[in-house]
Amino acid sequence: MPDTVPGLLRAAAERDAGGTWLRTDDGTLSFAAAAGAVGAAAGRLRDAGVRRGDLRRGDGAPGPLPARRADRQ
């Protein structure tokens, strides 16, 4: 069994490409479509020079993530 989220997604796409991975009020996304989107995003990050171990913000803003104390909401 794959030990990473991308690995699990790839395995699910191979097992059931048309199966539903995500369902929202706006529609659904299959395992294969999700795996393709993740692969495309990873390719764009690689092309931009991001390498394994590099830290990146998930919101796309530059700079470090703002500090947040665990005891505050």
N, C-alpha and C positions, 0 to 999 in steps of 0.2 A: 504494500500500500504506500502511495506517495506520502511524504512527510511535510509537504508545503501546500499552502493554499493554491498556488498555480498548478502544482502537480495533481492535487485532488480535482481541480476544475478540468484539466486535460483528461484525466482518467474518466471523469463523468461524461465529457464530450465524446470520448471514444466509445463508451458503453451505451450512451443514449443521446446522440447528437441533437435530436429534436425535442428532447425532454425539457420541461420548464425549469429554469434555474431561478428566475425572478419573476414575480407577478405583482403588478401594481394596478391602480385604478386606470392608468393610461395604457396598459398592455402587458405583454410578457416578453421575456428574453430567454432564448434557448441556451442550453449548455454550450453548444457549438458557437453561437453568436457571442456569448460572454467570453469564451476562450479566445476567439478572434479579436475581440475588443481589448482584452488584457494583453495579448501578444502585440497588437499594434501600438498600444500605449508604451509597453516595454521597449519596443523598437525605437519609438520617438525619444524616449529617455536616453537610450544607448547612443543614438545619433547626436544627442545634445551633450554627450560626454559624461553622463551619469554612469557610475560603475558600482558594482556590488559593494555594499558597506557604506556608500555615500548616504548622508542624511538629507532628506528632502521634505519640504512642507507639503501637506496634502491639499492646502487651499491655494497653492500657486503663488502666494505672495513672497517677495524676497525676504531674506533674513531669517534669523532664528525664530522659533516659536516663542510666543510670550510665556513667561514663567507663570505658573498657576499653583497655588498651594493646595495640597490635598484636602485640607480641612475647610476649604471655601468652595462654594458652588460657582 
